[in-house]
Amino acid sequence: MRKFYSLLGLCKRANKVAGGEVAAEEAIRGKKACLVIVAGDASANTKKNFITLHRFMKFRFWNWEQRQI
């Protein structure tokens, strides 16, 4: 898990991460997004919007559900 966060941090420093719903949608529509990670606690409407975009724009989609142990 730590390695994932390290790689995500490197991508953010290289300005290769779009954070937020609006920025992510702009990256998807501009065909700059290759992977979209949606938080597990995101609203149902937000998840539905990204799933709909996923069907039409064909990018990788990951619903991130982090569980506490």
matplotlib code that plots the C-alpha trace (Angstrom):
import matplotlib.pyplot as plt

x = [0.0, 2.8, 4.4, 1.1, 0.9, 4.6, 3.9, 0.8, 2.8, 5.4, 2.7, 1.2, 4.6, 5.0, 1.6, 0.1, -2.7, -6.1, -7.6, -11.3, -14.4, -14.3, -10.6, -11.0, -13.9, -12.0, -9.0, -11.4, -13.1, -9.7, -8.6, -5.7, -6.9, -5.8, -6.9, -9.7, -9.7, -13.0, -13.1, -15.3, -17.1, -17.9, -21.6, -23.7, -24.3, -20.5, -19.9, -22.8, -21.3, -17.9, -19.4, -21.4, -18.3, -16.4, -18.9, -18.5, -14.8, -13.1, -10.6, -9.6, -11.9, -11.2, -13.6, -11.3, -12.8, -10.3, -11.2, -9.9, -8.6]
y = [0.0, 2.4, 1.8, 2.8, 6.1, 6.8, 6.3, 8.5, 11.2, 11.1, 11.4, 14.4, 16.1, 15.6, 17.2, 14.0, 13.8, 15.6, 15.9, 16.5, 15.7, 18.6, 18.3, 14.5, 15.0, 17.6, 15.2, 12.4, 14.5, 15.8, 12.2, 12.8, 10.3, 6.7, 5.7, 7.2, 6.3, 7.1, 7.1, 4.6, 7.3, 9.4, 10.0, 7.6, 10.4, 10.9, 7.2, 7.0, 10.0, 8.4, 5.0, 6.6, 8.4, 5.1, 3.4, 6.0, 7.2, 3.8, 4.6, 2.5, 2.9, 1.9, 2.2, 2.6, 1.0, 1.2, -1.0, -0.6, -3.8]
z = [0.0, 0.8, -2.6, -4.3, -2.3, -3.1, -6.9, -6.6, -4.9, -7.7, -10.3, -8.5, -8.4, -12.1, -12.7, -14.1, -11.5, -11.9, -8.5, -8.1, -10.0, -12.4, -13.2, -13.7, -16.1, -18.1, -18.4, -19.5, -22.1, -23.3, -23.7, -21.2, -18.6, -18.6, -15.1, -12.9, -9.2, -7.4, -3.6, -1.9, 0.1, -3.0, -3.6, -5.7, -8.2, -8.7, -9.1, -11.6, -13.6, -13.9, -14.8, -17.6, -18.9, -18.6, -21.0, -23.7, -23.3, -22.6, -19.8, -16.9, -13.9, -10.3, -7.4, -4.3, -1.2, 1.7, 4.6, 8.2, 9.8]

ax = plt.figure().add_subplot(projection="3d")
ax.plot(x, y, z, "-o")
ax.set_aspect("equal")
plt.show()
